[in-house]
């Protein structure tokens, strides 16, 4: 995987995260990585992070990932989405557009999600550049 650099937007929703939880051995994940990077450029108001659940287990912690790719969409108000997502541009685009319109209700963060978000705040090398 190429080195990822930090990207931070100055928009009012710049504290919104789009985190892809994958595994390097997963072919679907490898194919999705380019789409995910393209979406980071298309949606600069969000912070994107690509995490290998095995290589970056220190950040992933106890989050339960059963299917790849799994996405975590979260912001200061809580978790907006956490679950598997079909690895297609249109699917992620619709989800992010919905989040940008505040159409997704936030639920309180699970402790493991809170741990992950706090870890990412201090680890900009894990962010996908826009």
N, C-alpha and C positions, 0 to 999 in steps of 0.2 A: 504494500500500500504506500502511496506517495506521502511525503511529509505534509501534514495539515497545518495551516497557519490560522491565526486569530482573525475573526471578523466580528466587528461590533457596529451595529447601526445606531443612529442617533434618533430613531423614530420612537414614539411613545410606547410601542410594544417591543422594544429591543430586549426586554427581559424575558421574552418568550423563547422557549427552547424547542427544537426539533431534534430529537436524539434517536438515532438508528442503532439498535442493538442487534449485532450480527455475529457471525463466526467466519474466520478466514477460510475454513475448510468448506464452507457453504457456497456452491456455485451460483445459486440464486442471489446471494448477498454480493458476491463479486460482480455479477452483472448489474446489480442495483446501485452499486457504488457510484458509477458515472452519472446516473440519473439523479441521485441524491446530491452530488456536487453541482449539477446543473440547476437543481431546485434552490440550492443555497444562493446562487447568483440571481435567480429569478425573484427570490423573496428575501431581500437584504434586511428587512425589518426583524427577521428571526435569527437567532443563533442556532447554527447547525453543528451537531457533533456526531461523529461516526465512531462507535465503540465496539471492539471485538470483546465479547463477553468473557472469553478465556484470557486473552492477553491483557485486558484492562479490568480484570476482576476486582482490583482494589477500588475502582470507581463504581462498578456495577453492583458490587455487594450482594445483597440478598434478593434483588429483583428477580422474579420468576419469569424466565423467558423459555417458552415451550416451542415456539414456531418462529422461523426466520422469513423475512425480516420483521422484527417487532419495533414499533415506534412508541416513543414517549413524547407527548406534547404537553408542555407545562409552562407555567408562568408564576408570578408572585402570588396570584390568587389560588393556585392549586393545579391539579392535574386535569388537563383538558381531554386527553386521549392516551390510553395505554393498551396496546394490543398489536396483534399481527396486522399487516397491511399488504395488500397485493402490490408487488413491486412495479408499479406503473406510474408514469408521470401524471396522468390524468387523475388517478386516485389520490395521490399526495396533494396535487394542486387543489382539488375540491376540498380536501380536509383543511388545508392551510387557508384557503379563501373563507371557509366557514369560521375558522378561528379568528381571522382578521376582522370579520364582521361581528365578533363576540357571540356567535351562534352556538358555541359549545359551552355548556355549563361546566364550571370547575368543581372538582371534588377535592377534599383535603388530601394532601400528599401522603402517601404511605411513607413510613419512616425510611425505607430503602430508597424511595424516589427522592426524598429530601436529602439524604446522604449523597446521592449521585449528583443532584443539582449543586449542592455546596461544593463538592469536589470539582465539578466542571468550572465553577466560578473562579477557582484558583488555578485552573489548568488550561490556559488558552491554547496550549500546543495541541489539545485534543479537538479544537474547533475546526470546522471546515471553512475554508476561505471563500468569501463571496466575490 
